[in-house]
Amino acid sequence: MSFDAIVTGRTSGGRLLFTTITALSLAIVYAPVLYLLLASLNPDAQLGLVPPSRYSLKWYFALLDDGRLAGALKESALVGLATAALATPIGLSAALAYRAMTHLRGVFLLVILSAMFVPGTIEGLGLSATLRVVGLAPSWVTIAIGHLLWTLPFAAVVSLIGLSAVRPSTIAAARDLGAGPIRAFVDITLPLMRTNLISSFVFAFLLSLNEQARAYYLAGSQNTLPLYMFGAMNSGASPTIYAFSGAIIVISVAVVALVFAGLVGQQSRRPRQAPGKIHGFARLHSSASDGGQRDRSDARGV
């Protein structure tokens, strides 16, 4: 048995090895999340696992009476929605610009992606000082600006992935059949990228919802959810924090599952979408051509 055969997984031993490594890696990643989710069902005030017969939603119902947590959640939702609403179209614009460029594309992409590697504390501190110079007081707006800088590279990457599935020949065919650049973008590009744009919006929202380092320097008197949970953990965590974490886990998994299902559905329908649009342009072009031929025939008859 050669080493290459094992590495490429062409043997049963190689497949078993990589399956075991993958299973262990997934267990390491998801074990803390699963533990927190199960511990949130513990009706006692002390964190820990209990038998399934004692599972309770006591602390989940207690969330309804926690006004400070509700306020922090509202603040984070506002910042997250504003961040996602701005990052998605800007990321799409960056992807379209990258595709249209013929020179310095690598430099342009490097500039966009470099924001991923700036430490959050450094970026938050620098942005806080800059905004103070221009006279912008700390508020949810300043937090949204910081989160926008953080989420924009991810939104651009998701848009680039979606745009890579749109063939330039499809756009060119629509243009040849009479569609203008705006109509070709609206009727061809956007439908093919719809699920990727939704993914970009959800991704930016979740990144903003969980971001703490930048918000720490940009927040005013208001608390975002990560800041509130960080303070609550330092002062002695209430069991409602674990219940809220469990709720966030369930909601996040559900949202990601829905987006993934949409991606799979779009992938299965994609071969039929673009031709349908092209055929529509072809029918319009054919109708226009037939009308022009009839007008010329009538003119010759006259």
C-alpha positions as a printed Julia matrix, in Angstrom:
302×3 Matrix{Float64}:
   0.0    0.0     0.0
   1.58   3.26   -1.16
   1.6    6.51    0.78
  -0.07   8.31   -2.14
  -2.98   5.86   -2.07
  -3.53   6.52    1.63
  -3.3   10.31    1.28
  -5.72  10.46   -1.64
  -8.2    8.2     0.17
  -8.22   5.47   -2.47
  -7.95   2.75    0.17
 -10.31   1.71    2.95
  -7.63   2.52    5.53
  -7.16   6.02    4.12
 -10.91   6.7     4.1
 -11.2    5.45    7.68
  -8.3    7.66    8.78
  -9.73  10.83    7.26
 -13.23  10.02    8.47
 -11.91   9.63   12.02
  -9.94  12.88   11.85
 -12.98  14.72   10.5
 -15.26  13.3    13.2
 -12.81  14.26   15.96
 -12.42  17.77   14.56
 -16.19  18.26   14.4
 -16.55  16.94   17.95
 -13.95  19.4    19.23
 -15.67  22.29   17.44
 -19.27  21.5    18.4
 -18.88  19.85   21.83
 -18.75  23.18   23.75
 -21.78  24.46   21.85
 -23.75  21.28   22.54
 -22.73  21.32   26.19
 -23.93  24.91   26.62
 -27.21  24.1    24.89
 -27.89  21.1    27.14
 -26.73  22.94   30.27
 -29.22  25.73   29.56
 -31.99  23.17   30.18
 -30.8   22.67   33.76
 -33.5   24.05   36.12
 -30.93  24.63   38.89
 -29.0   27.87   39.3
 -25.66  26.04   39.01
 -24.41  25.36   35.49
 -24.11  21.67   34.67
 -25.7   18.73   32.92
 -28.76  16.99   34.33
 -30.62  13.84   33.26
 -33.06  14.37   30.36
 -35.95  13.73   32.73
 -35.1   17.0    34.52
 -34.82  19.17   31.41
 -36.72  22.42   31.83
 -37.32  25.68   29.95
 -37.41  27.62   33.22
 -34.56  29.96   32.34
 -35.86  30.48   28.82
 -39.12  31.83   30.23
 -37.1   33.95   32.66
 -35.59  35.73   29.66
 -38.9   37.5    29.15
 -38.44  39.38   32.44
 -34.85  40.48   31.81
 -35.25  44.08   30.6
 -31.53  44.83   30.29
 -30.95  41.77   28.12
 -33.89  42.74   25.93
 -32.46  46.24   25.53
 -29.05  44.89   24.57
 -30.65  42.52   22.07
 -32.65  45.37   20.54
 -29.49  47.47   20.21
 -27.56  44.61   18.59
 -30.43  43.85   16.21
 -30.55  47.51   15.12
 -26.8   47.63   14.57
 -26.8   44.24   12.82
 -29.59  45.15   10.41
 -27.98  48.49    9.56
 -24.61  46.79    9.04
 -26.03  44.03    6.84
 -28.15  46.48    4.82
 -25.01  48.48    3.97
 -22.47  45.65    3.66
 -24.53  43.61    1.18
 -24.85  46.2    -1.64
 -21.34  47.57   -1.05
 -19.92  44.05   -1.15
 -21.83  43.38   -4.37
 -20.48  46.6    -5.87
 -16.93  45.57   -4.93
 -17.45  42.18   -6.58
 -18.79  43.78   -9.77
 -15.9   46.23   -9.82
 -13.39  43.41   -9.38
 -14.93  41.5   -12.28
 -14.9   44.54  -14.55
 -11.28  45.44  -13.82
  -8.55  44.51  -16.28
  -5.55  45.84  -14.32
  -4.49  45.67  -10.67
  -7.25  43.2    -9.78
  -4.99  41.44   -7.3
  -4.17  44.7    -5.53
  -7.84  45.67   -5.4
  -8.81  42.31   -3.89
  -5.93  42.48   -1.4
  -7.05  45.91   -0.2
 -10.59  44.61    0.37
  -9.56  41.41    2.14
  -6.88  43.05    4.29
  -9.58  44.36    6.65
 -10.14  40.76    7.77
  -6.68  40.66    9.32
  -6.77  43.93   11.25
  -7.14  43.13   14.99
 -10.51  44.22   16.29
  -9.07  46.1    19.25
  -6.7   48.1    17.03
  -9.4   48.91   14.5
 -11.92  49.81   17.18
  -9.47  52.08   19.02
  -8.31  53.81   15.84
 -11.85  54.3    14.56
 -12.95  55.65   17.94
 -10.2   58.28   17.89
 -10.99  59.21   14.28
 -14.72  59.61   14.91
 -13.99  61.71   18.0
 -11.91  64.08   15.84
 -14.79  64.58   13.37
 -17.2   65.15   16.27
 -19.31  62.0    16.0
 -20.43  60.96   19.48
 -20.45  57.26   20.42
 -23.8   55.67   19.55
 -25.26  52.77   17.61
 -24.18  54.63   14.45
 -20.5   54.5    15.4
 -20.85  50.81   16.26
 -22.46  50.17   12.87
 -19.58  51.95   11.12
 -17.06  49.74   12.89
 -19.04  46.61   12.14
 -19.37  47.65    8.51
 -15.59  47.78    8.16
 -15.43  44.3     9.72
 -18.17  42.63    7.66
 -17.53  44.25    4.28
 -14.72  41.86    3.19
 -16.89  38.84    4.0
 -19.84  40.28    2.08
 -17.56  40.95   -0.89
 -16.23  37.38   -0.85
 -19.75  35.9    -0.76
 -20.78  38.16   -3.65
 -17.68  37.14   -5.61
 -18.59  33.48   -5.15
 -22.1   34.12   -6.43
 -20.88  36.27   -9.31
 -18.5   33.54  -10.43
 -21.53  31.4   -11.3
 -22.87  34.1   -13.67
 -21.23  33.49  -17.02
 -20.17  36.6   -18.94
 -21.51  34.94  -22.1
 -25.0   34.92  -20.54
 -24.84  38.68  -19.93
 -23.4   39.22  -23.4
 -26.22  37.21  -24.97
 -28.82  39.32  -23.17
 -27.09  42.51  -24.34
 -26.96  41.22  -27.93
 -30.7   40.53  -27.81
 -31.55  44.09  -26.88
 -31.26  44.29  -23.1
 -29.6   47.36  -21.66
 -26.97  47.08  -18.92
 -29.46  47.81  -16.13
 -32.05  45.35  -17.4
 -29.42  42.67  -17.94
 -28.24  43.21  -14.36
 -31.76  43.14  -12.88
 -33.13  40.27  -14.97
 -30.03  38.07  -15.27
 -27.38  38.82  -12.64
 -29.58  39.49   -9.6
 -31.81  36.39   -9.97
 -28.76  34.16  -10.31
 -27.15  35.78   -7.25
 -30.29  36.07   -5.12
 -29.38  33.34   -2.65
 -25.79  34.56   -2.38
 -27.01  38.06   -1.57
 -29.3   36.64    1.12
 -26.32  34.68    2.45
 -24.22  37.84    2.45
 -26.92  39.71    4.41
 -27.3   36.92    6.98
 -23.53  36.48    7.3
 -22.99  40.21    7.89
 -25.83  40.31   10.42
 -24.48  37.37   12.41
 -20.93  38.75   12.37
 -22.23  42.06   13.69
 -24.4   40.36   16.29
 -21.41  38.5    17.76
 -18.77  41.26   17.49
 -17.44  42.57   20.79
 -13.9   43.96   20.38
 -14.8   46.88   18.1
 -18.07  47.64   19.89
 -16.2   47.98   23.18
 -14.43  51.13   21.9
 -17.32  52.52   19.85
 -20.31  52.09   22.17
 -21.66  54.93   24.24
 -24.05  54.48   27.14
 -25.88  51.69   25.32
 -24.83  48.04   25.47
 -24.76  45.6    22.61
 -25.49  41.96   23.32
 -21.85  40.76   23.47
 -20.92  43.66   25.77
 -23.83  42.89   28.08
 -23.01  39.18   28.2
 -19.32  39.92   28.82
 -20.2   42.16   31.75
 -22.69  39.66   33.11
 -20.12  36.86   33.02
 -17.58  38.98   34.92
 -20.07  39.88   37.64
 -21.37  36.33   38.13
 -23.4   34.85   35.33
 -27.11  34.39   35.67
 -28.57  31.14   34.28
 -30.57  33.27   31.86
 -27.3   34.03   30.05
 -26.92  30.34   29.26
 -30.54  30.1    28.19
 -30.11  33.08   25.9
 -26.95  31.54   24.46
 -28.89  28.37   23.76
 -31.6   30.35   22.0
 -29.03  32.14   19.85
 -27.47  28.78   18.93
 -30.81  27.32   17.84
 -31.77  30.43   15.86
 -28.36  30.66   14.17
 -28.42  27.0    13.14
 -31.96  27.38   11.81
 -31.08  30.48    9.77
 -27.93  28.89    8.32
 -29.89  25.72    7.47
 -32.52  27.77    5.64
 -29.87  29.66    3.69
 -28.09  26.42    2.8
 -31.37  24.88    1.65
 -31.95  27.94   -0.52
 -28.47  27.61   -2.02
 -29.09  23.97   -2.86
 -32.46  24.8    -4.37
 -31.0   27.6    -6.45
 -28.19  25.35   -7.66
 -30.72  22.8    -8.9
 -32.77  25.47  -10.7
 -29.88  27.55  -12.03
 -29.53  25.87  -15.47
 -33.17  26.72  -16.23
 -33.21  30.33  -15.05
 -30.8   32.09  -17.34
 -32.04  30.44  -20.57
 -35.57  31.49  -19.66
 -34.46  35.11  -19.4
 -32.48  34.85  -22.62
 -35.44  33.34  -24.41
 -37.55  36.22  -23.15
 -35.12  38.7   -24.62
 -35.06  36.64  -27.81
 -38.85  36.84  -28.1
 -38.76  40.61  -27.55
 -35.97  40.96  -30.09
 -37.85  38.75  -32.57
 -41.05  40.74  -32.11
 -39.2   43.99  -32.65
 -37.51  42.6   -35.77
 -40.81  41.32  -37.18
 -42.42  44.69  -36.53
 -39.59  46.46  -38.3
 -39.87  44.12  -41.3
 -43.62  44.74  -41.54
 -43.07  48.5   -41.42
 -40.54  48.29  -44.23
 -42.9   46.11  -46.31
 -45.74  48.58  -45.84
 -43.43  51.43  -46.87
 -42.44  49.63  -50.07
 -46.12  48.94  -50.81
 -46.95  52.6   -50.47
